[in-house]
C-alpha cells in the first residue's frame, strides 16, 4: 500500500471510531431526556379498540 492509502485508512478509522466513542460517551452522560414536549398524555384507546375492517 502506498503512503497516501495508509494515511487515508488511518484518517477513516479515526473518524469512524472517534464518532462511535464520542456518541457512547455522550449517551452515557445523558441517558434519557429530562423534559418532554406537552401533549404526551395517554389517550383512551384501551376502552375503544381499533376497528378491524375486511377490505
N, CA, C and O atoms as CSV, one atom per row, in Angstrom:
chain,resi,resn,atom,element,x,y,z
A,1,UNK,N,N,0.843,-1.177,0.000
A,1,UNK,CA,C,0.000,0.000,0.000
A,1,UNK,C,C,0.886,1.238,0.000
A,1,UNK,O,O,1.962,1.270,0.597
A,2,UNK,N,N,0.403,2.220,-0.673
A,2,UNK,CA,C,1.177,3.451,-0.741
A,2,UNK,C,C,0.977,4.261,0.543
A,2,UNK,O,O,0.088,3.970,1.344
A,3,UNK,N,N,1.803,5.261,0.717
A,3,UNK,CA,C,1.730,6.107,1.907
A,3,UNK,C,C,0.416,6.863,1.963
A,3,UNK,O,O,-0.155,7.027,3.041
A,4,UNK,N,N,-0.068,7.321,0.835
A,4,UNK,CA,C,-1.327,8.052,0.795
A,4,UNK,C,C,-2.494,7.152,1.196
A,4,UNK,O,O,-3.405,7.592,1.898
A,5,UNK,N,N,-2.472,5.900,0.755
A,5,UNK,CA,C,-3.536,4.963,1.114
A,5,UNK,C,C,-3.539,4.691,2.617
A,5,UNK,O,O,-4.605,4.601,3.226
A,6,UNK,N,N,-2.370,4.561,3.211
A,6,UNK,CA,C,-2.281,4.324,4.649
A,6,UNK,C,C,-2.780,5.540,5.425
A,6,UNK,O,O,-3.460,5.387,6.439
A,7,UNK,N,N,-2.453,6.729,4.966
A,7,UNK,CA,C,-2.908,7.957,5.626
A,7,UNK,C,C,-4.428,8.034,5.586
A,7,UNK,O,O,-5.058,8.344,6.597
A,8,UNK,N,N,-5.019,7.758,4.433
A,8,UNK,CA,C,-6.477,7.796,4.323
A,8,UNK,C,C,-7.132,6.692,5.150
A,8,UNK,O,O,-8.209,6.905,5.708
A,9,UNK,N,N,-6.513,5.530,5.239
A,9,UNK,CA,C,-7.031,4.451,6.067
A,9,UNK,C,C,-7.044,4.855,7.532
A,9,UNK,O,O,-8.040,4.650,8.225
A,10,UNK,N,N,-5.950,5.424,8.004
A,10,UNK,CA,C,-5.871,5.867,9.398
A,10,UNK,C,C,-6.875,6.990,9.654
A,10,UNK,O,O,-7.522,7.005,10.702
A,11,UNK,N,N,-7.014,7.919,8.728
A,11,UNK,CA,C,-7.971,9.007,8.881
A,11,UNK,C,C,-9.405,8.471,8.957
A,11,UNK,O,O,-10.187,8.924,9.792
A,12,UNK,N,N,-9.751,7.525,8.103
A,12,UNK,CA,C,-11.095,6.948,8.120
A,12,UNK,C,C,-11.353,6.195,9.418
A,12,UNK,O,O,-12.448,6.290,9.973
A,13,UNK,N,N,-10.383,5.460,9.907
A,13,UNK,CA,C,-10.542,4.714,11.157
A,13,UNK,C,C,-10.717,5.675,12.325
A,13,UNK,O,O,-11.561,5.445,13.192
A,14,UNK,N,N,-9.943,6.733,12.358
A,14,UNK,CA,C,-10.051,7.713,13.442
A,14,UNK,C,C,-11.407,8.395,13.414
A,14,UNK,O,O,-12.007,8.607,14.468
A,15,UNK,N,N,-11.902,8.744,12.237
A,15,UNK,CA,C,-13.203,9.411,12.140
A,15,UNK,C,C,-14.321,8.470,12.575
A,15,UNK,O,O,-15.187,8.865,13.355
A,16,UNK,N,N,-14.315,7.243,12.089
A,16,UNK,CA,C,-15.387,6.305,12.423
A,16,UNK,C,C,-15.370,5.907,13.890
A,16,UNK,O,O,-16.390,6.027,14.570
A,17,UNK,N,N,-14.242,5.439,14.388
A,17,UNK,CA,C,-14.171,5.009,15.790
A,17,UNK,C,C,-14.274,6.190,16.741
A,17,UNK,O,O,-14.823,6.053,17.835
A,18,UNK,N,N,-13.761,7.338,16.348
A,18,UNK,CA,C,-13.889,8.525,17.194
A,18,UNK,C,C,-15.335,8.954,17.328
A,18,UNK,O,O,-15.774,9.344,18.410
A,19,UNK,N,N,-16.088,8.885,16.221
A,19,UNK,CA,C,-17.509,9.198,16.282
A,19,UNK,C,C,-18.273,8.223,17.142
A,19,UNK,O,O,-19.159,8.622,17.897
A,20,UNK,N,N,-17.945,6.952,17.040
A,20,UNK,CA,C,-18.606,5.939,17.866
A,20,UNK,C,C,-18.304,6.159,19.341
A,20,UNK,O,O,-19.207,6.098,20.174
A,21,UNK,N,N,-17.059,6.410,19.666
A,21,UNK,CA,C,-16.675,6.616,21.065
A,21,UNK,C,C,-17.308,7.887,21.614
A,21,UNK,O,O,-17.783,7.897,22.750
A,22,UNK,N,N,-17.321,8.956,20.829
A,22,UNK,CA,C,-17.930,10.193,21.326
A,22,UNK,C,C,-19.438,10.027,21.497
A,22,UNK,O,O,-20.007,10.599,22.427
A,23,UNK,N,N,-20.098,9.268,20.635
A,23,UNK,CA,C,-21.533,9.013,20.785
A,23,UNK,C,C,-21.822,8.210,22.046
A,23,UNK,O,O,-22.779,8.499,22.763
A,24,UNK,N,N,-21.010,7.217,22.314
A,24,UNK,CA,C,-21.196,6.401,23.518
A,24,UNK,C,C,-20.984,7.245,24.770
A,24,UNK,O,O,-21.745,7.130,25.731
A,25,UNK,N,N,-19.968,8.084,24.767
A,25,UNK,CA,C,-19.724,8.937,25.928
A,25,UNK,C,C,-20.835,9.957,26.126
A,25,UNK,O,O,-21.203,10.257,27.262
A,26,UNK,N,N,-21.375,10.494,25.035
A,26,UNK,CA,C,-22.476,11.454,25.139
A,26,UNK,C,C,-23.718,10.781,25.704
A,26,UNK,O,O,-24.383,11.339,26.577
A,27,UNK,N,N,-24.038,9.582,25.212
A,27,UNK,CA,C,-25.214,8.884,25.720
A,27,UNK,C,C,-25.017,8.398,27.149
A,27,UNK,O,O,-25.987,8.274,27.896
A,28,UNK,N,N,-23.799,8.125,27.534
A,28,UNK,CA,C,-23.544,7.732,28.919
A,28,UNK,C,C,-23.751,8.910,29.864
A,28,UNK,O,O,-24.222,8.730,30.987
A,29,UNK,N,N,-23.405,10.106,29.419
A,29,UNK,CA,C,-23.566,11.295,30.254
A,29,UNK,C,C,-25.020,11.736,30.324
A,29,UNK,O,O,-25.464,12.228,31.361
A,30,UNK,N,N,-25.770,11.568,29.237
A,30,UNK,CA,C,-27.183,11.997,29.182
A,30,UNK,C,C,-28.022,10.846,28.654
A,30,UNK,O,O,-28.367,10.837,27.473
A,31,UNK,N,N,-28.366,9.859,29.507
A,31,UNK,CA,C,-29.030,8.654,29.003
A,31,UNK,C,C,-30.470,8.849,28.575
A,31,UNK,O,O,-30.927,8.164,27.659
A,32,UNK,N,N,-31.214,9.771,29.209
A,32,UNK,CA,C,-32.611,9.984,28.870
A,32,UNK,C,C,-32.935,11.455,28.856
A,32,UNK,O,O,-32.261,12.258,29.501
A,33,UNK,N,N,-33.966,11.807,28.120
A,33,UNK,CA,C,-34.423,13.193,28.140
A,33,UNK,C,C,-35.054,13.483,29.484
A,33,UNK,O,O,-35.759,12.647,30.049
A,34,UNK,N,N,-34.797,14.667,29.986
A,34,UNK,CA,C,-35.386,15.036,31.266
A,34,UNK,C,C,-36.715,15.753,31.098
A,34,UNK,O,O,-37.515,15.789,32.032
A,35,UNK,N,N,-36.966,16.326,29.921
A,35,UNK,CA,C,-38.224,17.017,29.676
A,35,UNK,C,C,-38.762,16.616,28.308
A,35,UNK,O,O,-38.010,16.440,27.350
A,36,UNK,N,N,-40.064,16.479,28.246
A,36,UNK,CA,C,-40.717,16.105,27.007
A,36,UNK,C,C,-41.683,17.205,26.598
A,36,UNK,O,O,-42.146,17.955,27.456
A,37,UNK,N,N,-42.000,17.323,25.321
A,37,UNK,CA,C,-42.941,18.355,24.890
A,37,UNK,C,C,-44.338,18.051,25.413
A,37,UNK,O,O,-44.652,16.898,25.709
A,38,UNK,N,N,-45.180,19.077,25.530
A,38,UNK,CA,C,-46.528,18.837,26.031
A,38,UNK,C,C,-47.362,18.037,25.036
A,38,UNK,O,O,-47.074,18.006,23.840
A,39,UNK,N,N,-48.403,17.390,25.561
A,39,UNK,CA,C,-49.310,16.644,24.698
A,39,UNK,C,C,-49.034,15.167,24.672
A,39,UNK,O,O,-49.552,14.472,23.797
A,40,UNK,N,N,-48.255,14.658,25.573
A,40,UNK,CA,C,-47.935,13.245,25.583
A,40,UNK,C,C,-48.750,12.438,26.563
A,40,UNK,O,O,-48.310,11.374,26.999
A,41,UNK,N,N,-49.936,12.918,26.923
A,41,UNK,CA,C,-50.759,12.183,27.867
A,41,UNK,C,C,-51.342,10.947,27.190
A,41,UNK,O,O,-51.458,10.878,25.967
A,42,UNK,N,N,-51.705,9.977,28.024
A,42,UNK,CA,C,-52.313,8.757,27.497
A,42,UNK,C,C,-53.706,9.059,26.964
A,42,UNK,O,O,-54.424,9.903,27.500
A,43,UNK,N,N,-54.070,8.361,25.905
A,43,UNK,CA,C,-55.428,8.511,25.381
A,43,UNK,C,C,-56.296,7.342,25.866
A,43,UNK,O,O,-55.840,6.501,26.641
A,44,UNK,N,N,-57.515,7.300,25.415
A,44,UNK,CA,C,-58.479,6.316,25.902
A,44,UNK,C,C,-58.640,5.147,24.941
A,44,UNK,O,O,-59.749,4.628,24.813
A,45,UNK,N,N,-57.619,4.724,24.284
A,45,UNK,CA,C,-57.752,3.639,23.307
A,45,UNK,C,C,-57.969,2.284,23.964
A,45,UNK,O,O,-58.410,1.351,23.292
A,46,UNK,N,N,-57.680,2.143,25.234
A,46,UNK,CA,C,-57.919,0.869,25.890
A,46,UNK,C,C,-59.411,0.597,25.989
A,46,UNK,O,O,-59.822,-0.564,25.963
A,47,UNK,N,N,-60.241,1.645,26.103
A,47,UNK,CA,C,-61.679,1.476,26.215
A,47,UNK,C,C,-62.318,1.197,24.867
A,47,UNK,O,O,-63.275,0.426,24.792
A,48,UNK,N,N,-61.824,1.795,23.815
A,48,UNK,CA,C,-62.376,1.593,22.480
A,48,UNK,C,C,-61.297,0.954,21.607
A,48,UNK,O,O,-60.323,1.617,21.249
A,49,UNK,N,N,-61.455,-0.319,21.261
A,49,UNK,CA,C,-60.408,-0.984,20.456
A,49,UNK,C,C,-60.384,-0.446,19.029
A,49,UNK,O,O,-61.313,0.227,18.584
A,50,UNK,N,N,-59.331,-0.750,18.346
A,50,UNK,CA,C,-59.178,-0.343,16.953
A,50,UNK,C,C,-60.169,-1.125,16.100
A,50,UNK,O,O,-60.315,-2.336,16.264
A,51,UNK,N,N,-60.839,-0.442,15.202
A,51,UNK,CA,C,-61.845,-1.072,14.355
A,51,UNK,C,C,-61.129,-1.893,13.289
A,51,UNK,O,O,-60.288,-1.378,12.552
A,52,UNK,N,N,-61.477,-3.184,13.217
A,52,UNK,CA,C,-60.912,-4.065,12.197
A,52,UNK,C,C,-61.921,-4.191,11.073
A,52,UNK,O,O,-63.076,-4.545,11.308
A,53,UNK,N,N,-61.492,-3.903,9.853
A,53,UNK,CA,C,-62.377,-3.974,8.695
A,53,UNK,C,C,-61.781,-4.940,7.665
A,53,UNK,O,O,-60.571,-4.985,7.446
A,54,UNK,N,N,-62.668,-5.701,7.051
A,54,UNK,CA,C,-62.244,-6.589,5.972
A,54,UNK,C,C,-62.343,-5.823,4.666
A,54,UNK,O,O,-63.433,-5.431,4.249
A,55,UNK,N,N,-61.220,-5.614,4.030
A,55,UNK,CA,C,-61.247,-4.878,2.755
A,55,UNK,C,C,-60.678,-5.717,1.655
A,55,UNK,O,O,-60.615,-5.272,0.509
